[in-house]
Amino acid sequence: MTAVAPAPASLTSVFVRLKLSLLRNGLRQSAGRTAAYITSIVITAVFAAAMLLSFVLMRGNADTDSIVVLLTAVLALSWTVMPLFVPGGDETLDPSRLVMLPLRPRPLVRALLVASLVGVGPLFTLCIALGACLALAHGAAGVAAAVLAVPLVVVVCVALSRAVAAANVRLLTSRKGRDLAILSGLMIAVGIQVVNFGAQRLSRAGGLSSLEPAAAVVSWLPPSSAIAAVDSASKGDHAVAAARLLLTVVVLGALLYWWQRSLVQLMTTPDGSTIGAASEPGRDRAGTGLLGRLLPGGRTGTVMERSLRYMWRDPKTKGSWVSSLAIGAIVPLFNALQGTGSIYFACFASGMLGIQMYNQFGQDTSAFWMVAQTISTTEDAYAELRARALALLLITLPFTVLVTAATAAALGDWSSLPDALGVALALLGAMLATGAVTSALFPYSIPQDSAYKNVAPGQGGLAWMSIFGGMIAGALLCGPVIGATIYLHVADQEPLLWLLLPGGALYGALIAWAGLKIAAPRTARRLPEILAAVSK
């Protein structure tokens, strides 16, 4: 009797089992990762249940259609940008790992799409889509449209995320992709400020009814159009409901086609990361370029150029700088635009940028030994620290002036610009001084193998002591300038407030110079300890 060979497993089932295996094996790596994953599931489930209940309670409200349509659009936007900001969150986002396998594009897209529906994100999206449809569905036509809209919303969101990831996979696996991951925290901070600003504007504009014009436009943009189709079908506009559902299906087909084309291009074209370098034999790599010619000569210019290149090339340093620049501008300007701020909020920019002087040697990591080889005296250490401070001032000084002037313009309070700028410059000098001292006394290592860890294990206490202790000391060092500002205001000596601009600038320069002088001998004496701390 001839044995019958078992039927081969379908590609889709193989990929689903592969996704489950990746999840299971990832959780086995450490107890901390397992706990974090379980915690995320619990939090997501609670939040999804709360959203589902909120949608049910909104049923019958006049503004429900506008709210759920816009929330669906925000959800789709989150799916779009998620692979750009969390490139390492899902191992299956990189289809280039499948290049050597004999897989055809169409079955591969189908298998990846089904496998992508396994996870916490799709489950959360399903709950949101279900709640949105429950809030809008009325009658048999509305229920029938909801039955089609719920899976369409989930599949469109997942396909959109995968298509974007496949089209940008070269970026996501490069240094620029790691930069985007580091900047995700910045985008969240900016988004929170924008949402806060929008909510306040919304409350002034007459409540939720002001959302109707935006919702009318978004209701024709998939996948929100599928949710809007439920509302149209419930109101008896069957033609409009059908058109919106058909539009969603057409866009889904376009996304799948784009995804398939990206996979074909990814798996049939060579990686050009090394071709470009070979095709530019005449490229000058020896010279320092325009930057080197503009900076002063000797050790000062060399150290300044190295620090500036760190700011531009190192992902951690770049992320820290961009975050400080953005948040330092957002806080005073958004408060000024909301009418609740003060021009003295511009000092927040000085504080955020002054923090960049802290842990100066940590960004060198184990390569600090080369810097240590060039420091043999206190004068060498002073020159090193002074050059690093000057590199920071090239960016922080004009930015502080710009933010203070912009805040004054937003508030219409130009008369307070001189004294506010004087206080900001004094604070900047104090932060540079305390940053130099804490860099010598409390150095710590910055891990380079993680996009999210900025302190090596066991050095968290050093980092907190350095940053918060230095910030408190910097604020205390600015006491004389702050006291003079308060006295002139209380004593009705406002014509003399302009003196605080040159006075604050001079005081900040003297404080920064004193801090560098204090930090220099300590740096020269503690070179072995600093090297050991930043090399962990």
Rosetta blueprint (number, residue, H / E / L):
1 M L
2 T L
3 A L
4 V L
5 A L
6 P L
7 A L
8 P L
9 A L
10 S L
11 L H
12 T H
13 S H
14 V H
15 F H
16 V H
17 R H
18 L H
19 K H
20 L H
21 S H
22 L H
23 L H
24 R H
25 N H
26 G H
27 L H
28 R L
29 Q L
30 S L
31 A H
32 G H
33 R H
34 T H
35 A H
36 A H
37 Y H
38 I H
39 T H
40 S H
41 I H
42 V H
43 I H
44 T H
45 A H
46 V H
47 F H
48 A H
49 A H
50 A H
51 M H
52 L H
53 L H
54 S H
55 F H
56 V H
57 L H
58 M L
59 R L
60 G L
61 N L
62 A L
63 D L
64 T H
65 D H
66 S H
67 I H
68 V H
69 V H
70 L H
71 L H
72 T H
73 A H
74 V H
75 L H
76 A H
77 L H
78 S H
79 W H
80 T H
81 V H
82 M H
83 P H
84 L H
85 F H
86 V L
87 P L
88 G L
89 G L
90 D L
91 E H
92 T H
93 L H
94 D L
95 P H
96 S H
97 R H
98 L H
99 V L
100 M L
101 L L
102 P L
103 L L
104 R L
105 P H
106 R H
107 P H
108 L H
109 V H
110 R H
111 A H
112 L H
113 L H
114 V H
115 A H
116 S H
117 L L
118 V L
119 G L
120 V H
121 G H
122 P H
123 L H
124 F H
125 T H
126 L H
127 C H
128 I H
129 A H
130 L H
131 G H
132 A H
133 C H
134 L H
135 A H
136 L H
137 A L
138 H L
139 G H
140 A H
141 A H
142 G H
143 V H
144 A H
145 A H
146 A H
147 V H
148 L H
149 A H
150 V H
151 P H
152 L H
153 V H
154 V H
155 V H
156 V H
157 C H
158 V H
159 A H
160 L H
161 S H
162 R H
163 A H
164 V H
165 A H
166 A H
167 A H
168 N L
169 V H
170 R H
171 L H
172 L H
173 T L
174 S L
175 R H
176 K H
177 G H
178 R H
179 D H
180 L H
181 A H
182 I H
183 L L
184 S H
185 G H
186 L H
187 M H
188 I H
189 A H
190 V H
191 G H
192 I H
193 Q H
194 V H
195 V H
196 N H
197 F H
198 G H
199 A H
200 Q H
201 R H
202 L H
203 S H
204 R H
205 A L
206 G L
207 G H
208 L H
209 S H
210 S H
211 L H
212 E H
213 P H
214 A H
215 A H
216 A H
217 V H
218 V H
219 S L
220 W L
221 L L
222 P L
223 P L
224 S H
225 S H
226 A H
227 I H
228 A H
229 A H
230 V H
231 D H
232 S H
233 A H
234 S H
235 K L
236 G L
237 D L
238 H H
239 A H
240 V H
241 A H
242 A H
243 A H
244 R H
245 L H
246 L H
247 L H
248 T H
249 V H
250 V H
251 V H
252 L H
253 G H
254 A H
255 L H
256 L H
257 Y H
258 W H
259 W H
260 Q H
261 R H
262 S H
263 L H
264 V H
265 Q H
266 L H
267 M H
268 T H
269 T L
270 P L
271 D L
272 G L
273 S L
274 T L
275 I H
276 G H
277 A H
278 A H
279 S L
280 E L
281 P L
282 G L
283 R L
284 D L
285 R L
286 A L
287 G L
288 T L
289 G H
290 L H
291 L H
292 G H
293 R H
294 L H
295 L L
296 P L
297 G L
298 G H
299 R H
300 T H
301 G H
302 T H
303 V H
304 M H
305 E H
306 R H
307 S H
308 L H
309 R H
310 Y H
311 M H
312 W H
313 R H
314 D L
315 P H
316 K H
317 T H
318 K H
319 G H
320 S H
321 W H
322 V H
323 S H
324 S H
325 L H
326 A H
327 I H
328 G H
329 A H
330 I H
331 V H
332 P H
333 L H
334 F H
335 N H
336 A H
337 L H
338 Q L
339 G L
340 T L
341 G L
342 S L
343 I H
344 Y H
345 F H
346 A H
347 C H
348 F H
349 A H
350 S H
351 G H
352 M H
353 L H
354 G H
355 I H
356 Q H
357 M H
358 Y L
359 N L
360 Q L
361 F L
362 G H
363 Q H
364 D H
365 T H
366 S H
367 A H
368 F H
369 W H
370 M H
371 V H
372 A H
373 Q H
374 T L
375 I L
376 S L
377 T L
378 T H
379 E H
380 D H
381 A H
382 Y H
383 A H
384 E H
385 L H
386 R H
387 A H
388 R H
389 A H
390 L H
391 A H
392 L H
393 L H
394 L H
395 I H
396 T H
397 L H
398 P H
399 F H
400 T H
401 V H
402 L H
403 V H
404 T H
405 A H
406 A H
407 T H
408 A H
409 A H
410 A H
411 L H
412 G L
413 D L
414 W H
415 S H
416 S H
417 L H
418 P H
419 D H
420 A H
421 L H
422 G H
423 V H
424 A H
425 L H
426 A H
427 L H
428 L H
429 G H
430 A H
431 M H
432 L H
433 A H
434 T H
435 G H
436 A H
437 V H
438 T H
439 S H
440 A H
441 L H
442 F L
443 P L
444 Y L
445 S L
446 I L
447 P L
448 Q L
449 D L
450 S L
451 A L
452 Y L
453 K L
454 N L
455 V L
456 A L
457 P L
458 G L
459 Q L
460 G H
461 G H
462 L H
463 A H
464 W H
465 M H
466 S H
467 I H
468 F H
469 G H
470 G H
471 M H
472 I H
473 A H
474 G H
475 A H
476 L H
477 L H
478 C L
479 G H
480 P H
481 V H
482 I H
483 G H
484 A H
485 T H
486 I H
487 Y H
488 L H
489 H H
490 V H
491 A L
492 D L
493 Q L
494 E H
495 P H
496 L H
497 L H
498 W H
499 L H
500 L H
501 L H
502 P H
503 G H
504 G H
505 A H
506 L H
507 Y H
508 G H
509 A H
510 L H
511 I H
512 A H
513 W H
514 A H
515 G H
516 L H
517 K H
518 I H
519 A H
520 A H
521 P H
522 R H
523 T H
524 A H
525 R H
526 R L
527 L H
528 P H
529 E H
530 I H
531 L H
532 A H
533 A H
534 V H
535 S L
536 K L
